[in-house]
Amino acid sequence: MINKAKPKIWYGGDYNPDQWEKPVWDEDLRMFKLAGIDVATLNVFAWALNQPDERTYTFDWLDEMMDKLHADGAGVCLATSTGAHPAWMAKRYPDVLRVDFDGRKRKFGGRHNSCPNSPTYRKYSVRMAEKLAERYKDHPALLIWHVSNEYGGYCYCDNCAEAFREWLKARYGSLDVVNRVWNTRFWGHTFYDWDEIVPPNALSEEWRGWNGRTATNFQGISLDYCRFQSDSLLECYKLEYAALKKHTPDVPVTTNMMGAFKELDYRKWARHLDVVSWDNYPSLDTPYSYTAMMHDLMRGLKDGQPFMLMEQTPSQQNWQPYNSLKRPGVMRLWSYQAVAHGADTVMFFQLRRSIGACEKYHGAVIEHVGHEHTRVFRECAELGAELHKLGDAVLDSRVQAKVAILFDWDNWWAVELSSGPTIALKYVEEAHKFYDALYQAGISADMIGADADLGGYDVVIAPVLYMVKPGVADRIERFVNEGGKFVTTYFSGIVDENDRVTLGGYPGELRKVLGIWSEEIDALLPSQSNRIVMKRTDGGLRQSYAASMLCDLVHSEGAEVVAEYGEDFYKGMPALTVNKCGSGEAWYLATSPETAFLRDWLPGLCADAGVKPHLQEVPSGVETTLRVKDGRRLLFVLNHNADAVDVKLGNVGGTDLLSGKPLSGTVSLAGRGVWIIELQ
């Protein structure tokens, strides 16, 4: 539990006193107390201020603010400031500058702008982390370390090219293996010397394809470069982590992630974080289920351990095409949505609005007017008081789920680097379709990795499991034989971990457990559709559902055909199958169905496995999750509707921890209202 030093849901966020004159500081601290803010994230982008040249380090402003916050009873999430290198560093050591996708050497500017394989960057970033750790290791305000900020961005410079070759040597051992796994005899690409290998970008193997998506001649090369760049940035994090732990072994360390961020394999990163933290920035029209899925994805990175909500906006963002205000009550509601899915902190970017540059219109607890008499501040203060009252009731509790969705970054990269069959296939969207169907039914789902233990689940869903890594098929088969229900879909079981096709027929290693052979894959135009025609309509299923995008032409090899295609030359071929294995079932959905199909079908499948929703009747727009702690069951009920709804609790009842009121039977939940019911 990260909150031991301050045993409540931490409340606060990014604070940049270094951007303000000192008279503002005391006024800010006064308002922090009014708002109930008890944790401030400091020093995120202050590297240039703290280190004006190679040899000089100055932390006077940070000393003063650390002391002031501690005197006011607040703690500090202390960042290492290494998310943007200083201008002097770029001028004197150009190796720190990245080379972009088009092969252009960058100038100084922006942020997250350092080459991860620059010796200069690694030297000075680690030195900065160590200076901070030495200075503040015994400071009573220090709660947690925050390394860099929102890592991301690829580099294609000569340092990266050389590091890539070393990475390949470590991974594969020899050029013979590299040539084999990359299938380099295609187009005469055989490599005879390591230095013949260059990074895949617009100057070599890649280009911007349809819809701006990266296209490549060699998926194996591009896939490995994704892995390599993710590992390179991770190595920078690990170097700072080690410097911090050298002096503060008992202080937890994190870096803030960004949900379904494609560039970095967060599952691999999470092994090296003491606690996962992430930044949540949905738009006004982002589906609530998508935000919930992102929270669950972040929670799942460390096997269900509670995470930190490191950033959200109190009001509006500044970088989206349309930066809408959060309507009254929405900030509170979305804060509790994070807590409902496993957050043990509620933190903002930012605590005071900047007066210049590109984030000056990004929302803040303290607006440009500079006082507490604003709608946003009042809502923040009300939430702060509520979290103080809630105390440690929720801390370190765990979300309980018996359904899991498999989500894998290697698979994501490979699916969207594929040279077919359709540009419409987007991995995160396909995962969300299944998550949303469960969400609408009030069924919780964990988001797990390809290496996860499946034994604790009753239902496991693997949408578009295109890449089957070593051991995955065996674990799936064991899970099914032992009584689990497994579901996978179109375009699954096609390639191995190196994006080489598994010969012998699709779905490759999954063919036995699924009891099918997929002969061909038809990609439908956006204007085209087919139909899923059910052979049985029990459980509230309709006779027919629309299908689109992809249609696998499947033959049964022992699987029962549950639905067939209704159109085209493959009319009558299987569209949905189930194969009995041991005491379990393996399902194959051969086409992309309309939303109604998943919402009708998945809850019934879960019910057959003994998985029930938290409430039997959930009104539209109402979300439910369950967190459990020391035998205490905490049911979160969140109303995303602007108007009140009647919620039928049925045989569920208990006390709402926020209001202190007992709840049972049918109760009206206010628009954008929240209950945390400690169940009897």
N, C-alpha and C positions, 0 to 999 in steps of 0.2 A: 504494500500500500504506500503510494507516494505521499499521502496526506498526513503522515504521522506527526510531523512537526506542527501542522496546523489542521487538526482533525475536523474538517468540514469540507464541503465542496468549495474549492478555491474559486475566488471571484475577482477578476481584474482584467489585465491585458497589456498590450504593448504601450509603453510610455517612453517618450523621447524628450526628456528635459534638456538634453544637449542641444535641441533646436530652439530653446527659449532662454530668455534672460532670467536671472535668479528671482526677481520679484514675482514672477509667475509661479514659481515652484511652490511657495507656501500656499498660494491660493488654490493650486491644484490639489495639494494634500488636504486642505480643508474640505474640498468637494469630494475627494476620494472617501473620506470618512462619512460624509452625508450619503454617498452611494453604496456604502458597505463594501467597498473595494479593499481587498486584503492581500492581493498579490499583484506585483507589477513586473512586467518583462522589460528589462533594461538592456541597453548597449547593443541592440540588434545590428545597427549600421553605423557604428561609431569608430570603426577602425582608423580612418584618416585623422579623426580628432585625437584618438589615443596614441597614435604613432605617427607624428609629423615627418619623420625621416627614419632611416635605417636603424639608428642607434637610440633614438629618444622615445621614451614611453612616459605618458603623463595621464594619471587617472584621478586628478583632483576632483573633477566634477562628479565622477562616479563614486568616489569615497564619500563625498558630501551627501549624495542622494541615497546611497545605501544606508548611511547613518540616519538620515531623516525618515526614511520609510520604516526602519526598525523602531525608531523612537515613537512612531505613530502606530505601532503594532502590526505593520504590514511586512510581508515577506517578499523575496525577490526571486524571479526566474531570470538567471543571469546568462545572457547570450555572449558568445565569443566574438561577435562582430565581424566574422570572416566571410560574410555573404557578399561583400563587395570590396575589392582591393583598392588601396589608395592610388591617386593619380601619379604620385612620385614613383610608385612601384612599376606602373605601366611604362613610364618614361624611361626609367633606368634599366628595367629588365623586361624587354618585350616578349620573352618566352611566356610571361604570365597571360598574354592576350590570346584569345581563342582564334581559330580559323573556322569560318562558318561553313554551312552545307555547300555553298557555291564556291568554296575555295578562297574566300577573301579573308585577309588578316584584319582582325578587328582593331579599332582604336580604343582609347579609354572611353568609358561611358556605360550607363546602365548599371545593372547589378547581376549577380550570379554570372559574372563575366570572366571568371578565371579558368584557365586550362587546368583540368584536374591532374594532368601529368606534368605540370610545370614544376621543376625543382624549386623555383623561386616561391611559388605559391605555397607549396608544401612546407618549405623552410619557415616562412614568416607566419603562416597561419598557425602552425604548431607552436611556434615561439610565443605568439599572442595568447593562445589558450593556456600555455604554461605560466606566462606572466600573470594572467588573471587568477589562475588557480593558486599560485603562490601568495598572491596578495589577499585574496578573499576566503582562503580555506577555513579560517576560523571566524568569519563574520557571521553573527547570529541571524542576519536577514536572509542568508543564502539558503534557498529551499531546493533548487534544481538547476542544472546546467542546460542551456539551450545552444547547441552547436550550429553555427552558421544560420541559414534560414532558407527554407523552401529550395533545397538542392534541385538542380535540373539544368538542361541544356547540354548538347553534345559538342565536341571539338574534333577537328580533323587536321590538326597541325602535325609537324614532323615529330614532335615529342610523343604525341598520341600514336602516330604510325609505328614508331619504334616500340612503345609500350604494348601496342596491340600484338606485335609479333612475339614479344616475350610472353604475353598472356596466352597466345595460341600454343607456344612451346610447352607452357605449363599444363594446358588443358589436354593437348593431343599428343605431345611427345615428339612427333616426327611430321615432316612434310607429307610423307606417304599417307598418313592418317588424315591430315588436313585435306589433301586432294580427294581422298575417298569420301569423306563426310560432306564436302562441298560439291562433289560430283563435277570436278573441274575439267574432265574430258569433254564436257559440253562446251561448245564454242571455243575449244582449244585453249582452255585457261590453266592447263597444268603448270604448277609452280615447281621450280627446281632449286630456288634459293629463297630463304626467308625474306630477304629485302626486296623481292619482287612483289610482295603483298603490300597493297596500299589501302588506306581507309576507303570504304564505299560511300561516296558522296556524288554530287553532280558532276565532278570531274572524272568519275570512274564508272561505278556500277549503278548508280541510283539517279532518279529524277523525280520531279513532282508530277504525280499522275492525276488520275481523275479525282475531283473534289479536294485537291491539295494533298492527297494521301501519298506517302512515299512509295514509289515503285522501284523495283530492283530486278536486275538480270539474274542475280544469284542470291536466292533467299538464304542459303546457308551462310554466306559471307555477311549479309546484312543482319541476320539474326545474331550471329556471334558479335558483331560490332555493337549491337544494342546491349548484349550481356556485358561486353567489355567496358563500355562507357558507364553503365550502371555500377559495375565493380570499381571503376576508377574513382568515381565520385564517392562511393562507399569507403574506399581506402582513405580518401581525404578526411572523411568523418571519423574513421577509426583512429587515425593518427591524432586528431584532436581529443577524441575520447580517452586515449591512453594517457595523453598529457594531463588531462583533468583528473583522471582516476589516480594518477601517481601521487597527487597531493590531497585529493578528496575522495578516498575510496568508498565512503558511505553516502556521498551525495549522488542522487540519480542523475542520469544524463539522457537527453532526448534531442531530436531535431524534428521540426514540424513538416509533416507530409501533406499531401493534397488530394486525398481520396483516390479515385481512379486516374492516377497520373501515369501516362503511358511510358515515359522515358525511363523510369526506375523500377526495378523489381523490388517492391516494398516488402515482399515476404522474406527475401534474402536480407534486406536491410534490418528488418525487425529483430533478427537474432542478435543484433549488436546495439539495440536500444534498451535501456532499462525500463522505459515506458514509451508507448506509442503516443505521439501527439499529432494533431492534424488541424487544417484550416478549412472551415466549412463556409462556402459562399454560394448558396443556391440563388437563382433568379426568382423573381416574383412568380413565374410560371413553371418553375422546376417541379415535377411531380413529387409529392411528399414521400412517396415510396422510394424514389431515387435517392433522396437525401437520407432516408432511413437505411437504404442499402449501403451507402457510403459509410455511414457510422458503423454498420455491421462489418463491412470490409476492413475498416481500420481496427475494430475490436478483434477480429479474427486473426490479425497478423501475429498476435502473441497468445494464441489459444484461449481467447476469451477474457484475458486480463483487462481490467478497466483502463481506459485511455484518457488522454487530456484533449479537451476541446481547446486548442491553443489560440485560434482566431475565429471570430465571426464579426460581422458588423453590427453595431447597435441600431443602425438605421438604413444606410444605403451604401452601395459600392461605388467605385469610380471608374472601373475598367471594363464593365460590360457595355454592350451596345445601348441598352436602355437601363439606366440605374434608378430603379424604382425605390421609393420609400418602403420600409417595412410598416405595414398598417398597425394601428394600435393593437397591442396584445400579441403580435406575431413574434417579436423578439423574445418575449417570455416563453411563448409556446415552443419556438424552435430551440431555445436553450434547454427546455425540459425534454424535447425530443432527443437531443444529444444524451442527456442523462438517462433517459429511458433505454437507450441502446448501449449504455456502458460508460459514458463519460463521468469522471469524478472531478472535473473542473468545468467552469464556464468562464471563458476569457475572450476578450475583444481585441481586434485591431480597429480602432486605436482608442487610447484614453483621452487624448486631446488632439483636435484636428491640426494638421500642419497648415502653415500660412502660405506655403509656396510649393512648386513642383507638382508632379503628376498625381499625388495622393491628397491634395488639399481639399478635394471634394469628397473624399472617402469619409463615411460617417464616424462619429466619435461620441464617447460619453459626454465630453465637454465640447460644445460646439464653438464656432468662431465668435459667437456673442460673448462667451467667456464667463457665463454665470449658470446657476443651477435651475433657472426658471424656464426650462424648455420641456417639451413633451418627452423627448428622448431621455433626458436626465431623470425626469420623474419616473419613467418606466424602469430605468436602470436601478434607481434607488429602491423602488418597490421590490424588484427581484432580489437585490442585495439583502434587504431585510428578510425576505422569505427564505433565502438560502441560509442565512444566519440562524433562523428559527429551525430549519430542517436539521441543522447540525450534522452529525455523522450517521444519520439513519440509513442513508443509501450507500455510504462509502464502502468500497471493496466488495459490494455485492456482485453477483454474476447473472448475466442474462441466460435463461434456460431455453434451449431449442433442441428439438429432436429431428429437425430437417436441416440439411446442409446443401449449399450450392458451391460447387467447385469452381474456383476462379484462379487462373494461373497466368502470370505475366508472360512467360515464354510462349504459351499458347496464344495469347493476345497478339504478341509481336508476329508470330508465324501466320496467324489467320489473316492479318491485315497487310502482311508483306506478300501474301499469296498472289500469284498471277492469274487468279480465277477462283471460283467460277463467276462471282458477281461483285461489283463495287458496293452493292447495297448491304453486304454482310458486315456488320459492326459488332464486335464481340461484346462490348459493354452493354449495348442495347439489347442483345439477345439474352444476356444474363438477367437484365432488368425485367424483361418480359415475364420470366418465371418468378423472380422475386416479387414483382407487383401482384401476380395472381395470388401468391401466398399472403402478402400484406393485406390485400383487400378482404381476404377471408379471416384475418386476425391470427395467422399462424406465423410464429417467429422462425427465422432461418439464420443459421450461421453461414458466413462466407469463409470457406476453407481452401487450403492449398492442395496441390496435387500430391504432396507427401503426407497429408494429414491421416491420422488414424480414423477410420470410418466406424469403428466399433460402437461408439456412443450414439449413433444416429439410427433412426428407423427408415428414413428416406434420404437418399443422396441424389442430387440432380447435377448433371454435368453438361450444360448447354454448349454445343459446338466444341466438343472435345476433339478438335482437329489433331492435336499433337498428343500422343500417348507416350509418356516418359517411362523409362525402365521401372518395373515393379508396379505400375499403376493398374494395369489390367489384372494382375494377380490379386491385388488388394480388392479390386471391384468384384472379381469372381468370388473371393472368400466372403466378402460382405453379403453378396446375394445368397450364396449357399447357406449362410448362417441366418437367413431370414429377412435380410434387408430388401427394400425396394429401390432399385436403381433406375434412373431415367437419363437417357442421353438423346441426341438429336441429329438431324441432318448435318452433313459435313463433319462427321466424327470418325475417329479411328483411321485417319488417312496417312499420317506421317509419324516418324520417330522424333527423338529429341533434336536431331540435326536437320529436320525438315526433308528427310528422304522418305519417299513413299514406301509404305510397308506392302510388299508384294504378296500376292495370293488372294487378292480381293478385299474390297472395303467391307466392313469397317476394321480391317486389320486384326490387331490383337483382341479386339472386342467382339469379333465375329462369333466365337464360341459361346460366350455368355449371353449374347443377344439373340443367337439362333437365327441370323439372317445373313444374306449376301446382298450388298448394294452394288448393282451392276453399272449404273450410270447416274449422273447428276445433271438435272435440267435447271438452268437458270432462267427464270421468268423475267420478262420486261416489266417495268413498273406498271404498265397498262394491262398486264396479263394477270390471271388468277386461275386457280383450280379449286377443287372442293374436297374436303375430308368427309366421307360418307360413313357414318357409324354403322357397324353391324349389330350393335346393341345400344340401347338408349336408356339403360338403367342409371339411377343416380342423378336424374335431372338433366342428362345430356340431350342436346338437340339431335335431329337426324343428320344434319349437314352443317358444316362450317367452311368458311372461306380459307384458302391457303394461297401463299404467295412466295416470292423471292426464289426459293430453292425447293426442288422436288427430287428426292432420291428415288431411283427405280429399284425397288427392293424385292427380293425373293425370300420366302420363308424357308429356313432350314431347321424347322422344328418349332419355331415361334408361332403362337396363335395370332391370327390376323384380326385385329379389333376394329380397324377402319380401313377403307380403301379410297383410292382416288376416284373422283367423279367425272373427270374430263380428260380430253386429249388421248393420244394413242396409248397411254399407260393407264387408262380408265380400268378399274378393277384390280390394279396392283396394290400391294399393301401401303398404307399411309401411316398406320400406327400398329405396332406389334408388341406382344409381351411374351417373354420366354421364361418358363418355370425352371429354376435351377436350385437344387437342394430344397430348402424351405422358403426361398425368396423368389423375387421376380425381377427381370431386367426388361425395361421398356425402351422402345425405339420410336421416336417421332420423326418421320421421314421428311417432313415439310414444315415450313414456318406458318403457324396457324394464326387466325385472327385472335384478338385479345379475349373474346368471349369463350373460346374453346378452353384456354388455359384456366380461366376463372371458373368454368364449369367442371373441368376434369380434375385439376390438381387437388382441390379440397377433398374430393371423394377418394382419390388415391391415398391421401394422407389419413383420412378416416379409416380406410381399410387397414392401414398400418398402426392404428391406435393413436394417431396424432390428432388432437382436437384443438380448436381455437380457444383462446383465453376466455372469450365470451361467446355464447351460442349465437347471439344476434348482434351484429356490429353495424350501426348505421353508416351510410356512405360518408366518407370524410373523417371517420373516427379511427384512431390508431390505438392499438394495445400492445404492450410488451410486459414481460415479467422479469424482475430481478429478484434473486434469492440470496439471503445472507443469514448464516447461522440458524437455518430453519425458518426464518421469517420470509414470507412471500410478499413482495411489493408489486402490485399491479398498477401499471401506468396506463391511464386512459386520456388521450389527447384529442381534442375536437379541432380539426383544421377548418371547420366551417365558420363563417362569420356570424352565423346565427346559432342559437341554442338548439340542442337535439335531446330527445329522450333516449336514455341508454338503459336497456334491460339487463340488469345484473344477474337475473335468474337466481340460482342458488349460491351466487358469489356475494359476499358481503364483508364489510370491515370498516376501518376508520381511515378517512382521508387525512394524510399527514400534513397537508398544506392548510386545511381549514380546521382540522380537529373534529369534523363532523362524522357521525356514523352514516354509512351508505348501504342501502339494500333495496331490493325490488327494482322498480322503474324510477329513475332519477333524471332530472333535467341537468345537462352539462352546458354551461354557458358557451357562447360563441368564443372560439379560441381558448377555451378553458382547459384546465388540467386537473386530474386527480392522481394522487399517489396513494393507493388504497392498500393499507396493511391488512392482508386477508386474515380472517378468523380461522 
